[in-house]
Amino acid sequence: MTDKTLRDLRQPSTGRRAGTSPKITFPCDYPIKVVGDAADDFAAMVCQVVTRHAPDFDARCIQVVPSRNGRFQSVRLTLRATGEVQLKALFTELKASGRVHMVV
């Protein structure tokens, strides 16, 4: 593998400059996946946090998927995002819970 190939792999593929995020038009439906240790109340905890940041969130529309070995769970949901500040606050609170490993 040549140095040029390595350099090309590190560059953004969409033509955006490095360090810039894609523009999202708010409000929008925003899908989120929250991964944490498997527990009976993990999905309920995620729903409580999401509801604080998006009061119109419908918790009946979540999907809980266990990992292959059952150690982790992912909670997949879609919320109505009103802005970047809302999403950052939601992600921060989920991560601060101590039970969430990753928010995607």
C-alpha positions in Angstrom: 0.0 0.0 0.0 1.4 3.4 -0.9 1.4 6.5 1.2 -1.0 8.2 -1.3 -3.5 5.4 -0.7 -3.3 5.8 3.1 -3.7 9.5 2.8 -6.8 9.2 0.6 -8.4 6.9 3.1 -8.1 9.5 5.8 -9.8 12.2 3.8 -13.5 12.8 3.9 -15.2 11.1 1.0 -18.0 13.7 0.6 -15.9 16.6 -0.3 -16.4 18.4 3.0 -13.4 19.9 4.8 -12.0 18.0 7.7 -13.6 19.0 11.0 -16.9 20.2 9.6 -20.1 18.4 10.3 -22.9 17.8 7.8 -25.7 20.3 7.9 -29.0 19.1 9.3 -32.2 21.0 8.7 -34.2 21.2 12.0 -36.7 20.2 13.0 -36.3 16.7 11.7 -36.8 13.0 12.6 -33.5 11.9 14.1 -32.6 8.3 14.6 -30.4 7.4 17.6 -28.9 4.1 18.8 -27.9 3.9 22.5 -25.7 1.0 23.6 -25.2 -0.1 27.2 -24.9 -3.1 29.5 -27.9 -5.4 29.2 -30.4 -4.8 32.1 -34.2 -5.1 32.5 -34.5 -1.4 33.1 -32.0 -0.1 30.5 -34.6 0.7 27.8 -36.8 2.5 30.4 -33.9 4.6 31.6 -33.1 5.6 28.0 -36.7 6.5 27.4 -36.9 8.7 30.5 -33.8 10.7 29.5 -35.0 11.1 25.9 -38.5 12.2 27.1 -36.9 15.0 29.2 -35.3 16.4 26.0 -38.0 15.6 23.5 -41.4 15.6 25.4 -43.3 14.4 22.3 -41.2 11.3 22.1 -43.3 8.1 21.7 -41.6 5.3 23.8 -43.7 2.7 22.1 -41.6 3.0 18.9 -38.3 1.9 20.4 -36.5 -1.3 19.3 -34.3 -3.1 21.8 -31.7 -5.4 20.3 -29.5 -7.7 22.5 -25.9 -8.3 21.5 -25.0 -11.8 20.3 -23.7 -12.9 23.7 -26.4 -11.0 25.7 -23.9 -8.7 27.5 -25.1 -5.5 25.8 -28.3 -4.0 24.6 -28.9 -1.4 21.9 -32.0 0.8 22.1 -32.9 2.2 18.7 -35.3 5.1 18.5 -36.3 8.1 16.5 -37.1 11.5 18.0 -38.2 14.8 16.7 -35.0 16.9 16.9 -35.5 20.7 17.2 -31.8 21.7 17.2 -28.2 20.9 17.8 -28.4 22.2 21.4 -31.1 19.7 22.2 -29.1 16.8 20.7 -25.9 17.7 22.5 -27.8 18.0 25.8 -29.4 14.6 25.2 -26.2 12.9 24.3 -24.4 14.5 27.3 -27.1 13.3 29.8 -27.2 9.8 28.3 -23.4 9.4 28.6 -23.4 10.9 32.1 -25.8 8.2 33.3 -22.8 5.9 33.7 -24.9 3.1 32.0 -24.4 4.1 28.4 -21.3 3.0 26.5 -22.1 4.7 23.2 -24.6 7.0 21.5 -24.7 6.8 17.7 
